[in-house]
Every structure is written in C-alpha cells, then in structure tokens.
Amino acid sequence: MKKIWKALGSIRLTIIVLLLLVCDLAGGYASLRGSEKIFKPLNDLGLIEWISTYGKTYPGHTVWFFALFVLLFLLAVNTFVCTTDRVFVLIENRKHFLNRLRFFLKFSVHIMHYALIIILIGYLVSYLYAVTCSNMIIALNQDSMIPGTKIRVLLQSIDIDYYQGDRLDFLNDRACKVKADLLLTADDKQTSKTIGLNDPFWFKDLSFHLNDFAPRYKSGMQRQPYISLIIKKDPGMKLYFSGTVFFLAGLIMYLYQWFLLQSRKGEEI
Amino acid sequence: MFFIRDLFYIAAFFYLLSLGICILCRGKLILFFRCLLFIGLFANLLSITGRYYFSWPLMPMYQVPFFLPLVIGVLLFKTIWHKQAGCMLLVCALCLLSMAAVFFPNDFYLPFLESRTFFSHLFFLAGIVGQACFIIAGAHALVHIRLCRTNSGNGQAQKLEKSKNRVFPGNRIRTSRWVVWGFAFWTISMFSGEIWSYLGWGSPVVWDDAAILTAMATWFYYTCFLHLHLQKMWNSQRQAYAAVFGAVLTLIFNFYPDLGKFKFPDLNHLFQSLRTIL
C-alpha cells in the first residue's frame, strides 16, 4: 500500500503526466479546429449524454478528449498524494520556523495544488450534473415556464442602446448595450431581475445568461423584440470558482514569498 | 484604421533599422540605436493605443502580434537600452514578431459585443504579458546556452568557472524569474477567460475556439517547467533548453494562431499619409 501511495505521489509521474497533457492538448487543438460543432453540445448535454452520442459517433475527433480525461484524473490523484505528503512534513517541521509568516507562506504552493484539484472536481461535477436550457426565447410581454421547474418568467421590458458616433464605425446604428427586465414567479412570489450581456443573475439555484436579443439594428427591417436565455443549474460552479479564488490566493502568497522575502536575501528561486 | 496600420509599419521599420545599427556598429552609435528603437516603440505604442481606442469598450480581435513587440520592448527596456547581454537577440525577436504582424495581419475581424467586460480585457492583456515573459525567458536561456557553448568550445575551463559565477547564474535566474512572472500572468489570463466565459455563456469552457486547448497546453508545459526547476531536478543547461523550447511552443501555440494569411503591406497608403502629414 505504501509503495502504491509513493508511486502515485511521485514527482516523476507529475512530469510525465504534464508532458502527456501538453501532447494530448496539442493533438486536441488539431482535432478541434474545424470540428467545433462536435464539442459545442458538450456544455448543453452534459458529459454522459455527450459521450453516448457525439463521443461515440466521432471517435477519431474525440479520442484526445477521453485521453485528457484520464490524464487529468491521474494528475489530480498525483497532486493530492504528493501535496498531502508534503503538507504533513511541513506541519511536522513547524518548530523550525521562527517566523510565522514564513511558515504560513510555505503553504502557498500547496494551496495552489489543492485549488487545482477543487477546480477539476468542480468541472467534473458541472459536466456530470449541470442541467442546461440552452436557448429559451422569450418575446416582449410573453410569460413562459422554465422547463423542469415551476418558475415562470415574463419579459417586462428590453432596453437597447444603439451606438451613434464616429469612433466605432462598424457599430453605427447597431446595438451596443442591452438590458432586459424580467419578472420571475415562483411559489406565488414575484421577483424582478435585470439581465444584460455578461451580466447574468441567479435565482433559486439557477443562473440566467443573456445569449441573444433582437432587434440588433436601429434601422432596416424591424424584428419583434425578444431575448434568448441560457438557463443553467450548475452544482459545480461554486466549486470551480472557489478553486479559482484559492489558486489565485496561493499564487499571490507565492509571489509575495518569492518577491519580497527571498529576493531581499538574493536567494535563487 | 489604416492610419493605425501605417503607424505599425513605421514601428516595424524602426525596429529593423535599430537591429541594423546593432549588428553593423557593435558598441558604437549607441545613442543613434537608442533613438531608433525608442521611435519604433513609440510608434508601436501609438498604433496599439489607436487599435484599443477604435474598439473600446469591446476587445480588439486577433491583435496579439501587434501588441507583443511593444510589451517585450517595454519589459526589457533596461536590457535593450544599456545593450546588456542578449540585447541583439531581443531586438531581433522584436523585428521578427513585428514583421510577422506586418506580413500576416489578421486584424480584419470586428470586435463582438460579448467582449464588453472587464474580464475579456484582462484575459487579453494578461495573456500578452504572459506570452512576452515566456519569450523573454527563452531569449535569456538562449544567451545562457550560447555563453556555455562559446566557453566550453574554447576549452577555457578556468574562464568557464569564472563566468559560471558571473554571467551564467544571472541568465539562469533571469530565465526562471521571467517564467514565474509569465506563469502568473498566464494563469490570471486563463482564469479571467474562465470568468468571462461563465458570465457570457454560463460555462467556464466554451468549445467554440480551439485556442483554449493551446492556452491550456502552454500552462501545463510551464507547470512542468516550474516543477522541474523548483525540485532542482535538472542542470542549468537542460533548463535553458526547456525554456527555449517553451518560447517556441508559446509562439506556435499562441502567437501563430493569431496571424492571418500573407498580405503585402499597403505602402501606397503609408506614403500618401506621410505626404499629407509633411
């Protein structure tokens, strides 16, 4: 058991897996270019359904993705074992640190490692359990039911700013900013929310993202005002974003340790 | 828009001139070299400021080749200004990168509305700084390799020992420092992309653009580099080769996809603009 644990935490395994990941992703790039349509539904269908449909149908294009999956799993296990070993050693040797800050900063790398595992788990949870309604179109003043829920959504108003000016020639008379007011009804309670591009909102475990809208042009044939929403229930979201925050915190700690403490003494990083 | 492109032609021209002076008059005409390089950097700065001005608040598309020479020039201003070790190599890199942007432009794409967020700009700018850091690290590593080869080739064992203490560790430390900074900026860029992607499309990974895979590959490569470096698992020579390979990988994975098809620069427009100004 000890041997397996040691082998799984080996730094050589880390290096091999990382290099294999580089090769796999390079191959994936060549495969994905021009065949994005195979991978686009992955976000909407979820991993299991995507594997049983697109994944199986286009094995030549998707084999790198399965290899990526295996390699990331190996990397996560290796990172966990290796980091846990080192954290225990660090805690055991805490008496040797006279400076508490220095001792605390020594955890920076380990925080980044654990954060990476959290991010990867978050992605896995997201691709396994997220439920997506990828294109829910709601016309102005239309009241619709969100599929799979008891939430009703009404588009109350849509406010589109059209660009008028000389600076952005390509954007003249085109929409440059959009805000839509929605009225959500759940359990006889009504809540007003505003949505925009890159400005989603959250309501009862669901996130609402503005995917498309109309009319996009001020002049020309006028289309009926509508918005298209991406509605998502993503249990992995909190995990991967907390992992991101932890990773950044670890990175800042590491840079602080390296830049301020070590460089003062002229040590090599 | 064409005026912006003209400014970049001027920048590339002055980069070339400064390289010519650097090669032909080694150690001489330093002031002239500095002036030429400064004009080149200034024209590049004006060009990219214009590019941002004419797309703000949206993110300019496929503009990395136009931004990268300036960022490298600014980050290494001191090294180039004082003509320190590797200066010629770096000026050469500036010229090659700017020439690639001049002859293979891909700046015809219009910015898209979904890029109107702080995170898209952070993704773009931090990515450029990250790439610049990786390329600079590669350049320092190349200097290290060259110095090692020159001294070992002459069979000057004592000199090698001396220079190992003086020049080589300097380049080695510089290499690893630039890699650490590059890794930090690259990570910030990737996380900004993740947040932008989530805000815009509800998913941290959008499969519309294959470039996401090369960005990840670059990140994993430098993760591997840092592991080997921090664990002290290799000698300086191997590390230097890995840094050079990393710089080449960065260019192939991240710079090359932003280039377009070959297009001869519109010099007529440049001359007309210059005539109008003069």
Interface residues (C-beta under 8 A of the other chain):
Chain A: I11 T14 I15 L18 L19 L21 V22 L25 A26 G28 Y29 L32 R33 E36 F39 K40 L42 N43 V109 Y123 S126 T132 R167 L168 D169 F170 L171 A175 C176 K177 L197 N198 D199 P200 S207 H209 N211 I230 I231 K232 D234 M237 Y240 F241 T244 F247 L248 L251 L255 W258 E268 I269
Chain B: Y53 F54 S55 L58 L110 P111 L113 E114 R116 T117 F119 P169 R172 I173 S176 R177 V180 A184 T187 I188 F191 E194 I195 W196 Y198 L199 G200 W201 G202 S203 P204 V205 V206 W207 D208 D209 A210 A211 L213 T214 M216 A217 F220 Y221 T223 C224 H227 L228 H229 L230 Q231 M233 L249 F253
